[in-house]
Every structure is written in C-alpha cells, then in structure tokens.
C-alpha cells in the first residue's frame, strides 16, 4: 500500500439490494486502511438511502452520460478504484478514469448466460455474490474479517459517538434571501440537537437581518462577495470561521467558493451536498435531492451527524424590535391602520419570474374595488420602487407602495399585518410563509420539483401545467428561451383574483359572496 492516504472509489450501479449486500467490503477496507477515504458511486434514486454507512465518506451520484461520469471520477483525485458492477459501462469508466490502482470483481457474465440459455452449470455460479465481492480485495492485500452484511450499517451515524464534545457549530449560507429563510429550520433543529453548542452563521450583509434576531444564533460572520478584492474576502472569511474554533461546519450553499472557504477554515468536520461544486473539500457529503422542499433538503445535512431524519415543521423567524417602530411609522404615514391589507410582491431578481405588470394592475384593481381590501406593494431596490409606483398609478383604487422604504427586518415586521400575500417566486414569498401569512404564489419558469414552493399549509401556487419547457432554468432567466413566455402570460388575472378571494373568504376577512 502507498504511504499516501488511500482515496477509494467504489462503483456499484445496481439495485438497492445488491448495494446493501456490499456493506462488508467497506468495513474490511476501513479495517485494513483506517485512514482511507471511501466514495460510493450509485444511481441517483439510491443515494439518499445509502448515505449513512459509517465506513463510507461520500456518496457520488451517477450521471446519465459515460463521459460525464468519467469526468467526475477524474475530478475526485482517487488513488484506488473498485468496480463492483462489472458491466461494459463501468469497465470503460474504470479504464478512462486515470485511477492508478484499479480492480474489478468478476461478474461471470458468460457463465450465467450459458446457464440461462443452455443450462450449462459452472462452479463459479455456486459462489455467493458477496463472496465474489470480498475475494477481489485480495488484489490489494486486504484480509477479510467481515463477511455478513447488516442493515444497521446503513443507519446514520452520530458525530457524538466519537466521544468528542461539540462546542461550536457553524452554518454557511451566503445565497439569496429566500435561501437564507429556508435555512432557519436547520439552525433551529441544530440548536435542539446540540443545546449546549454555540451556533455561528456565515452570511451576506444583505441577509444578516434574517439571522441576527434568532435566539439560537450566537454570532454572525459577514461574507461580502462584492467588491474588487474578492480573493482577500475568501481568506478573511475563512480566518473568521477558524477563529470561532468550530467543531462542525454545515454548508447548504453549493458553490465552489463556499466549499473552498470551508476547507480553508480548517473546521475538522465539514458537511456539504454531494452535488456541491468542490465537494472534495468536505469531510462528508450527504445526498442532494430535487424531490424534497429546500427547507427539508437543508435539514438533510444533519444526517451527516445525527441518526434521525428531520422535517421542517415551519419557518420560524424573528426581527429586531426597532423594526416594529419603523413599520408603525409607515402604517401611520400611509394611512394603513385598521384596513384589511394584502401584500403584493411584483418583483424578482429574475425577469422571467415576474408576472406581467399589467396583470398585477388588473388584479389589484379588482381586489380594491370588488373586495374592499388595501393592496400594499413591497420591494427592496430602486427597480422595485419604480415598478411599485407605476402599478399604483395605473391601478384603480389607492394602492400603497412601500417599495424601497423597508429594510429586510422591516419587511419581516410588516408581514404580520397582511391577511394575504400575493407574490412571484422570490425571497419575500418565503418570509411570508415563515410568518404564517397565507401566500398565493405565481410560478412560471420554475416548478415544485426544484423544491422552492411556499412551505407549509394553507398556501396556493398558480402555474401553467403541461408546458414541456417548464422548468427552463433553476432560478429563472433574463428572458424566455422560447420567446412566448406562456408560463406567465397564460396565468390570467381573473384566475389569480378568484383564488385570492377564496383565500380571503377562508380567512374570514371578506364576505363570502356565495352565502
């Protein structure tokens, strides 16, 4: 064996039962080479189930194309490769992987076909598949001590089993407002799991108001991505994290920059997602799935340090007391006290996520003239402010625009005054659901499968179903790639109004016309 720490890739692209059967292979490798790092390459549908084996450090999800898999294998810097699949595809993946030490178990494909078609028996067919798995380890001079698979091997291990006390846990989230809101359940659950640990959050200046008021958060480290000296910012943030002496770093953000900062911070246990750019900078990765909500997806990071699985019951947030005073002043200045307020968010960071302005004008006009509610537009930047003012000017009634007049903390304090929140797919949507405001969201280029729908009960989503071009991007885009923008234009103001009316009736704030 090389003095270099073995970095081993095991390929098994078969059924769940076959993979579970392979458990003793990893146990024997770790028994012989305790410092070895083992990565298991499996099909996407099995990644979540297999992530908890105590002897597997990372799950790598197989990609559709041959060369896509070869590329990710090459990027992994593996020193050893064990092919437990033995098909033409994995043989080619192994051959072109450039991994120096490669071995493969013999699937005895020809003997099996001869038996199936001609009933020709062979002694090799009498051997159990697990025995074949284990026999190949002799090529690396690894003795076989464990021969029986145990389903308990696949249960999530707990970091505390090492006997080390967890004093500080850092959570790295430097993405958009909505992503930050959807990280709050992770913070709260982490605090419950480790009540004596200090929790440090690394975030952007634009989102610090989300985390500072949380009672679970002891410290906030600001990571400003903007400015001319971005390289210095990486080192500065890494040094700030290192100074906290964190024992564990959880990173829901999947960028290469975040992974690099995590590695430079020197935190001994660094947990990110298998799909993260720079995933090799983490000491452990957990499977990333588009099939669950982003709040629960963030919670899955805890599967790297805890046995149980978690569900985010609600997005519980807090705001600074000073925000109450600012909102009270705005309510007074815009004569909003005592009225039934409906929040409207017509903007988004992505143009294709914006429902047409003229649709918002029609919707607000009907809300105010037919239901007697007060529309209040919200938004953060100058572009939102200009859009809000124009919508107010064109709408029938007296809509109020607070766009550009509220900080993030103010917006959180304002939410409790809304009986309904109508919004594009954006950060304020998640803030509304966090404060349990019934939310009517308008989705165009993005879909439920991406995991960012309103979280919780009582919310509704307006979308055009059956469009083959949806989703066209993860976050939306600057313009419709097809040119027709049907995903938004086919959602009529009348349909949105009818749903808004039903939600307000259900909340008991407007009369039910059908009675």
C-alpha positions as CSV (number, residue, x, y, z in Angstrom):
1,X,0.0,0.0,0.0
2,X,1.2,3.5,-0.8
3,X,2.1,5.8,2.1
4,X,-0.4,8.2,0.6
5,X,-3.8,8.1,2.3
6,X,-6.0,5.9,0.0
7,X,-8.8,7.8,-1.7
8,X,-11.0,4.9,-2.9
9,X,-13.9,5.0,-5.4
10,X,-16.3,2.0,-5.3
11,X,-18.7,1.7,-8.3
12,X,-22.0,-0.2,-7.8
13,X,-24.7,0.9,-10.2
14,X,-27.2,-1.9,-9.5
15,X,-30.3,-2.4,-7.4
16,X,-30.6,-1.4,-3.7
17,X,-30.4,-5.0,-2.5
18,X,-27.1,-5.6,-4.3
19,X,-25.6,-2.4,-2.9
20,X,-26.7,-3.1,0.7
21,X,-25.1,-6.6,0.3
22,X,-21.8,-4.9,-0.4
23,X,-21.5,-3.5,3.1
24,X,-18.8,-5.9,4.4
25,X,-16.5,-4.7,1.6
26,X,-16.3,-1.2,3.0
27,X,-15.9,-2.5,6.6
28,X,-12.9,-4.6,5.5
29,X,-11.3,-1.8,3.7
30,X,-11.5,0.5,6.7
31,X,-10.3,-2.2,9.0
32,X,-7.2,-2.6,6.9
33,X,-6.7,1.0,6.0
34,X,-8.3,3.1,8.8
35,X,-7.3,6.4,7.2
36,X,-8.8,5.5,3.8
37,X,-11.5,7.7,2.3
38,X,-14.2,5.7,0.5
39,X,-16.6,7.2,-2.0
40,X,-19.5,5.0,-3.4
41,X,-20.9,5.8,-6.9
42,X,-24.5,4.8,-7.2
43,X,-27.7,5.6,-9.1
44,X,-29.5,8.8,-8.1
45,X,-32.6,7.0,-6.7
46,X,-30.5,5.2,-4.1
47,X,-28.2,8.0,-2.9
48,X,-30.4,9.1,-0.1
49,X,-30.9,5.6,1.3
50,X,-27.2,4.8,1.3
51,X,-25.7,7.9,2.7
52,X,-25.4,6.8,6.3
53,X,-22.9,3.9,6.2
54,X,-20.3,4.6,8.9
55,X,-17.5,3.4,6.6
56,X,-18.5,5.4,3.5
57,X,-17.3,9.0,3.5
58,X,-19.2,10.2,0.4
59,X,-21.9,9.2,-2.0
60,X,-21.3,10.2,-5.6
61,X,-24.4,10.2,-7.8
62,X,-24.1,8.7,-11.2
63,X,-24.8,10.9,-14.2
64,X,-26.6,9.9,-17.4
65,X,-23.6,10.0,-19.8
66,X,-20.5,7.9,-19.8
67,X,-18.1,10.8,-20.2
68,X,-19.9,12.9,-17.6
69,X,-19.2,10.1,-15.0
70,X,-15.6,9.7,-16.2
71,X,-15.1,13.5,-15.7
72,X,-16.4,13.5,-12.2
73,X,-14.3,10.5,-11.3
74,X,-11.2,12.2,-12.7
75,X,-12.0,15.3,-10.7
76,X,-12.2,13.2,-7.5
77,X,-8.4,12.6,-7.3
78,X,-8.9,8.9,-6.5
79,X,-5.9,6.6,-5.8
80,X,-7.9,3.4,-5.9
81,X,-10.9,2.2,-7.8
82,X,-13.0,-0.9,-7.1
83,X,-15.6,-1.9,-9.7
84,X,-18.3,-4.0,-8.1
85,X,-20.6,-3.7,-11.1
86,X,-18.6,-5.2,-13.9
87,X,-20.5,-4.1,-16.9
88,X,-19.1,-2.6,-20.2
89,X,-20.1,0.8,-18.9
90,X,-18.2,0.6,-15.6
91,X,-15.3,-1.2,-17.3
92,X,-14.9,1.8,-19.7
93,X,-15.4,4.3,-16.8
94,X,-12.6,2.5,-14.9
95,X,-10.3,2.3,-17.9
96,X,-10.5,6.0,-18.7
97,X,-10.6,7.2,-15.1
98,X,-6.8,7.5,-14.8
99,X,-7.0,6.0,-11.3
100,X,-3.7,4.1,-10.8
101,X,-4.9,1.2,-8.7
102,X,-8.0,-0.5,-10.3
103,X,-9.6,-3.8,-9.5
104,X,-12.9,-5.4,-10.6
105,X,-15.0,-8.2,-9.4
106,X,-15.8,-10.9,-11.9
107,X,-19.4,-11.0,-12.7
108,X,-19.1,-14.3,-14.6
109,X,-21.5,-12.9,-17.3
110,X,-20.6,-15.6,-19.9
111,X,-21.2,-18.5,-17.4
112,X,-24.5,-17.0,-16.4
113,X,-25.7,-16.7,-20.0
114,X,-24.6,-20.2,-20.8
115,X,-26.6,-21.5,-17.8
116,X,-29.7,-19.5,-18.7
117,X,-29.7,-20.4,-22.4
118,X,-28.1,-23.9,-22.4
119,X,-28.4,-25.0,-18.7
120,X,-24.6,-25.3,-18.6
121,X,-23.5,-25.3,-15.0
122,X,-20.3,-23.9,-13.7
123,X,-18.7,-24.0,-10.2
124,X,-18.4,-20.2,-10.2
125,X,-22.2,-19.9,-10.2
126,X,-22.4,-21.6,-6.9
127,X,-20.5,-18.8,-5.2
128,X,-22.5,-16.1,-3.5
129,X,-22.2,-12.6,-5.0
130,X,-20.9,-11.3,-1.7
131,X,-18.1,-13.9,-1.7
132,X,-17.1,-12.6,-5.2
133,X,-17.1,-9.0,-3.9
134,X,-14.8,-9.9,-1.0
135,X,-12.4,-12.1,-3.0
136,X,-11.4,-9.2,-5.1
137,X,-9.9,-7.4,-2.1
138,X,-7.0,-9.8,-2.1
139,X,-5.6,-7.8,-5.0
140,X,-5.0,-5.0,-2.5
141,X,-3.8,-7.4,0.2
142,X,-6.8,-6.6,2.3
143,X,-7.8,-9.5,4.7
144,X,-11.5,-10.4,5.0
145,X,-12.6,-10.0,8.6
146,X,-16.3,-9.2,8.0
147,X,-18.5,-11.4,5.8
148,X,-22.1,-10.7,6.8
149,X,-24.0,-7.6,5.8
150,X,-26.1,-5.8,8.4
151,X,-28.8,-3.4,7.6
152,X,-27.8,-1.4,10.7
153,X,-24.6,-0.5,8.8
154,X,-26.7,1.9,6.7
155,X,-28.1,3.9,9.7
156,X,-26.9,7.4,10.0
157,X,-24.0,7.7,12.4
158,X,-23.8,10.4,15.1
159,X,-20.7,12.6,15.5
160,X,-21.1,12.4,19.2
161,X,-20.3,8.7,19.1
162,X,-16.7,9.7,18.8
163,X,-16.8,11.0,22.4
164,X,-15.8,14.5,21.3
165,X,-17.8,17.3,22.8
166,X,-19.4,19.6,20.3
167,X,-18.9,23.2,21.4
168,X,-19.4,25.2,18.3
169,X,-21.3,24.6,15.1
170,X,-21.0,26.9,12.1
171,X,-23.6,27.2,9.3
172,X,-22.6,28.7,6.0
173,X,-25.3,30.3,3.9
174,X,-24.4,33.2,1.5
175,X,-27.1,32.8,-1.1
176,X,-30.3,34.8,-1.7
177,X,-32.9,36.0,0.8
178,X,-35.2,33.0,0.1
179,X,-32.4,30.5,0.5
180,X,-31.5,32.1,3.8
181,X,-35.0,32.0,5.1
182,X,-35.2,28.3,4.2
183,X,-32.0,27.7,6.3
184,X,-33.7,28.8,9.6
185,X,-35.2,25.4,10.3
186,X,-31.7,23.9,10.0
187,X,-30.4,26.4,12.6
188,X,-33.3,25.6,15.0
189,X,-33.0,21.9,14.7
190,X,-29.2,22.0,15.2
191,X,-29.8,24.0,18.4
192,X,-32.2,21.4,19.6
193,X,-29.7,18.6,18.8
194,X,-26.8,20.4,20.5
195,X,-28.4,22.7,23.1
196,X,-25.0,23.4,24.7
197,X,-23.3,24.3,21.5
198,X,-22.7,27.8,20.2
199,X,-24.1,28.4,16.7
200,X,-22.3,30.7,14.3
201,X,-23.9,31.7,11.0
202,X,-21.9,32.9,8.0
203,X,-24.0,35.0,5.6
204,X,-24.1,38.1,3.4
205,X,-24.6,41.6,4.7
206,X,-27.9,41.7,2.7
207,X,-29.3,38.8,4.7
208,X,-27.9,39.3,8.2
209,X,-31.2,40.6,9.5
210,X,-32.7,37.2,9.0
211,X,-30.2,35.5,11.3
212,X,-29.2,38.1,14.0
213,X,-32.6,38.1,15.8
214,X,-32.7,34.3,16.1
215,X,-32.2,33.3,19.7
216,X,-30.3,30.2,18.6
217,X,-27.6,32.2,16.8
218,X,-24.7,33.3,19.0
219,X,-22.6,35.0,16.3
220,X,-23.0,36.2,12.7
221,X,-20.0,36.5,10.4
222,X,-20.5,38.6,7.3
223,X,-19.1,37.4,4.0
224,X,-19.3,40.2,1.4
225,X,-18.9,38.7,-2.1
226,X,-18.9,42.1,-3.8
227,X,-16.0,44.5,-4.2
228,X,-12.7,44.4,-6.0
229,X,-10.8,42.2,-3.6
230,X,-12.8,39.0,-3.7
231,X,-9.7,36.8,-3.2
232,X,-8.9,38.6,0.1
233,X,-12.6,38.2,1.1
234,X,-12.2,34.4,0.8
235,X,-9.2,34.4,3.2
236,X,-10.8,36.9,5.5
237,X,-14.0,34.8,5.9
238,X,-12.0,31.5,6.3
239,X,-9.9,33.1,9.0
240,X,-13.0,34.4,10.8
241,X,-14.6,30.9,10.8
242,X,-11.3,29.4,12.0
243,X,-11.3,31.9,14.9
244,X,-14.6,30.5,16.2
245,X,-12.9,27.1,16.8
246,X,-16.0,25.4,15.3
247,X,-16.2,21.7,15.6
248,X,-18.7,21.2,12.7
249,X,-19.4,23.3,9.6
250,X,-22.7,22.8,7.8
251,X,-22.8,24.2,4.2
252,X,-26.2,24.3,2.5
253,X,-24.7,26.6,-0.1
254,X,-23.4,24.6,-3.0
255,X,-20.9,26.9,-4.7
256,X,-17.2,26.2,-5.2
257,X,-16.3,29.4,-3.3
258,X,-18.3,28.2,-0.2
259,X,-16.6,24.8,-0.3
260,X,-13.1,26.4,-0.7
261,X,-13.8,28.7,2.3
262,X,-15.0,25.7,4.3
263,X,-11.7,23.9,3.6
264,X,-9.5,26.9,4.3
265,X,-11.3,27.4,7.6
266,X,-9.8,24.2,8.9
267,X,-13.0,23.1,10.7
268,X,-12.5,19.3,11.3
269,X,-16.0,18.2,10.3
270,X,-17.2,19.9,7.1
271,X,-20.5,18.7,5.7
272,X,-22.0,19.7,2.3
273,X,-24.0,18.2,-0.5
274,X,-22.9,15.5,-3.0
275,X,-23.8,17.9,-5.8
276,X,-21.8,20.8,-4.4
277,X,-19.1,22.3,-6.5
278,X,-15.8,21.5,-4.7
279,X,-17.4,18.6,-2.8
280,X,-14.0,17.1,-2.3
281,X,-13.3,20.0,0.2
282,X,-15.8,18.4,2.6
283,X,-15.1,15.6,5.0
284,X,-18.6,14.2,4.5
285,X,-21.3,14.8,1.9
286,X,-25.0,13.9,2.0
287,X,-27.2,13.3,-1.0
288,X,-28.9,16.3,-2.7
289,X,-32.4,15.6,-4.0
290,X,-34.6,17.9,-6.0
291,X,-37.6,15.8,-4.9
292,X,-38.0,17.5,-1.5
293,X,-38.5,21.1,-0.4
294,X,-35.4,23.2,0.1
295,X,-36.1,23.6,3.8
296,X,-36.1,19.8,4.3
297,X,-33.1,19.5,1.9
298,X,-31.1,21.8,4.1
299,X,-32.1,19.7,7.2
300,X,-30.7,16.6,5.5
301,X,-27.2,18.0,6.2
302,X,-27.8,16.9,9.8
303,X,-27.9,13.3,8.5
304,X,-24.2,13.6,8.5
305,X,-24.1,14.0,12.3
306,X,-27.4,12.5,13.6
307,X,-29.3,9.2,13.3
308,X,-32.8,10.6,12.8
309,X,-34.3,12.2,9.8
310,X,-35.9,15.6,10.1
311,X,-38.9,17.5,8.8
312,X,-39.2,21.3,8.9
313,X,-42.5,22.0,10.7
314,X,-42.4,25.7,10.0
315,X,-40.1,28.5,9.1
316,X,-39.9,30.4,12.4
317,X,-38.2,33.8,12.2
318,X,-37.8,36.9,14.3
319,X,-36.9,40.5,13.7
320,X,-35.2,43.3,15.6
321,X,-37.5,45.4,18.0
322,X,-36.5,48.6,16.1
323,X,-38.3,47.2,13.0
324,X,-41.6,47.4,14.9
325,X,-41.2,51.2,15.3
326,X,-40.3,51.7,11.6
327,X,-43.3,49.7,10.5
328,X,-45.6,51.6,12.9
329,X,-44.4,54.9,11.4
330,X,-45.0,53.6,7.8
331,X,-48.5,52.3,8.7
332,X,-49.3,55.8,10.0
333,X,-47.8,57.7,7.1
334,X,-49.6,55.6,4.5
335,X,-52.9,55.5,6.4
336,X,-52.9,51.7,6.6
337,X,-54.1,51.2,10.2
338,X,-57.4,49.5,10.6
339,X,-57.6,48.3,7.0
340,X,-57.5,44.8,5.5
341,X,-54.1,44.6,4.0
342,X,-53.0,42.4,1.1
343,X,-49.3,42.3,0.4
344,X,-48.1,42.4,-3.2
345,X,-44.6,41.5,-4.4
346,X,-44.4,42.2,-8.1
347,X,-40.7,42.0,-8.5
348,X,-38.0,39.4,-8.6
349,X,-34.2,39.1,-9.1
350,X,-35.0,37.2,-12.3
351,X,-37.1,38.8,-15.0
352,X,-38.8,35.6,-16.2
353,X,-40.1,35.0,-12.6
354,X,-42.1,38.3,-12.9
355,X,-45.8,38.0,-13.7
356,X,-46.6,40.8,-16.2
357,X,-47.0,44.3,-14.7
358,X,-50.3,44.8,-16.4
359,X,-51.7,41.6,-14.8
360,X,-50.8,43.0,-11.4
361,X,-52.6,46.2,-12.3
362,X,-55.8,44.3,-13.2
363,X,-55.5,42.1,-10.1
364,X,-55.0,45.0,-7.6
365,X,-57.8,47.0,-9.2
366,X,-60.3,44.1,-8.7
367,X,-59.1,43.4,-5.1
368,X,-59.6,47.0,-4.1
369,X,-62.8,47.8,-5.9
370,X,-64.6,44.5,-5.5
371,X,-63.4,43.2,-2.2
372,X,-62.6,46.5,-0.4
373,X,-59.1,45.4,0.7
374,X,-56.0,47.6,0.7
375,X,-53.1,46.5,-1.6
376,X,-49.6,47.2,-0.3
377,X,-46.7,46.7,-2.7
378,X,-43.3,45.7,-1.2
379,X,-39.9,45.5,-2.7
380,X,-36.3,46.3,-1.8
381,X,-34.3,48.1,-4.6
382,X,-34.8,51.1,-6.9
383,X,-36.1,48.9,-9.6
384,X,-38.8,47.5,-7.3
385,X,-39.6,51.1,-6.2
386,X,-40.1,52.2,-9.8
387,X,-42.3,49.2,-10.6
388,X,-44.4,49.7,-7.4
389,X,-45.1,53.4,-8.1
390,X,-46.1,52.6,-11.7
391,X,-48.5,49.9,-10.6
392,X,-50.1,52.2,-8.0
393,X,-50.6,54.9,-10.7
394,X,-52.3,52.5,-13.1
395,X,-54.4,50.6,-10.6
396,X,-58.0,51.6,-9.7
397,X,-58.2,52.5,-6.0
398,X,-55.5,53.7,-3.7
399,X,-52.8,51.0,-3.6
400,X,-49.8,51.9,-1.4
401,X,-46.2,51.3,-2.4
402,X,-43.7,50.7,0.4
403,X,-41.1,49.5,-2.2
404,X,-37.7,50.8,-1.3
405,X,-38.9,52.1,2.1
406,X,-38.4,49.0,4.2
407,X,-35.3,47.1,5.3
408,X,-35.3,43.3,5.4
409,X,-36.1,43.5,9.1
410,X,-38.9,46.0,8.5
411,X,-40.4,43.6,5.9
412,X,-40.4,40.8,8.4
413,X,-42.2,43.1,11.0
414,X,-44.7,44.2,8.3
415,X,-45.7,40.7,7.4
416,X,-47.9,40.2,10.4
417,X,-50.2,42.9,9.2
418,X,-51.1,41.1,5.9
419,X,-54.1,38.9,5.6
420,X,-52.8,37.6,2.3
421,X,-49.6,37.8,0.4
422,X,-49.5,37.6,-3.4
423,X,-46.1,37.1,-4.9
424,X,-43.8,36.0,-7.6
425,X,-41.3,33.2,-6.8
426,X,-38.9,35.2,-4.7
427,X,-37.4,35.7,-1.3
428,X,-40.3,37.7,0.2
429,X,-42.5,34.7,-0.5
430,X,-40.5,32.6,1.9
431,X,-40.6,35.4,4.5
432,X,-44.4,35.5,4.3
433,X,-44.7,31.7,4.8
434,X,-42.2,31.9,7.7
435,X,-44.6,34.3,9.4
436,X,-47.6,32.1,8.6
437,X,-49.2,34.6,6.2
438,X,-51.4,32.8,3.7
439,X,-49.5,33.0,0.5
440,X,-50.6,32.9,-3.1
441,X,-47.5,32.4,-5.3
442,X,-47.2,32.8,-9.1
443,X,-44.7,30.3,-10.6
444,X,-43.6,30.5,-14.2
445,X,-40.2,29.1,-15.2
446,X,-39.7,27.2,-12.0
447,X,-41.6,24.2,-10.7
448,X,-42.4,22.3,-7.5
449,X,-39.6,19.7,-8.2
450,X,-37.0,22.4,-7.7
451,X,-38.0,22.5,-4.0
452,X,-38.9,26.2,-3.6
453,X,-42.6,26.3,-3.4
454,X,-44.3,28.0,-0.4
455,X,-43.6,25.9,2.6
456,X,-46.4,24.9,5.0
457,X,-50.1,24.5,4.9
458,X,-52.7,26.9,3.6
459,X,-50.7,28.3,0.7
460,X,-51.5,28.1,-3.0
461,X,-49.4,28.1,-6.2
462,X,-50.6,29.4,-9.6
463,X,-48.9,27.7,-12.5
464,X,-49.5,26.6,-16.1
465,X,-49.3,22.8,-16.1
466,X,-48.3,20.7,-19.1
467,X,-45.8,23.1,-20.6
468,X,-42.9,21.0,-21.8
469,X,-40.5,23.9,-21.4
470,X,-41.0,24.1,-17.6
471,X,-38.7,24.4,-15.8
472,X,-36.4,26.2,-18.2
473,X,-33.8,27.1,-15.5
474,X,-33.0,26.6,-11.9
475,X,-33.6,30.2,-10.9
476,X,-35.3,31.6,-14.0
477,X,-33.6,33.8,-16.5
478,X,-33.4,37.2,-18.2
479,X,-35.8,36.3,-21.0
480,X,-38.0,33.4,-22.1
481,X,-35.8,31.0,-24.1
482,X,-38.8,30.1,-26.3
483,X,-39.9,33.7,-26.8
484,X,-43.6,33.1,-25.9
485,X,-43.5,33.5,-22.0
486,X,-46.6,31.3,-21.9
487,X,-45.7,30.1,-18.4
488,X,-46.6,33.5,-17.0
489,X,-48.9,35.0,-19.7
490,X,-51.3,32.1,-19.6
491,X,-52.0,32.7,-15.8
492,X,-54.8,35.2,-16.1
493,X,-55.5,38.0,-13.6
494,X,-59.1,36.7,-13.2
495,X,-57.9,33.2,-12.1
496,X,-55.5,34.7,-9.6
497,X,-58.2,37.0,-8.3
498,X,-60.6,34.1,-7.8
499,X,-58.0,32.2,-5.8
500,X,-57.2,35.3,-3.7
501,X,-60.9,35.9,-3.0
502,X,-61.3,32.3,-1.9
503,X,-58.3,32.5,0.5
504,X,-59.6,35.8,2.0
505,X,-63.0,34.3,2.5
506,X,-61.5,31.3,4.1
507,X,-59.6,33.6,6.5
508,X,-62.9,35.3,7.3
509,X,-61.7,38.8,6.3
510,X,-64.0,39.3,3.4
511,X,-67.7,38.2,3.0
512,X,-68.4,35.0,1.1
513,X,-70.5,36.1,-1.9
514,X,-71.9,32.6,-2.3
515,X,-73.8,32.8,1.0
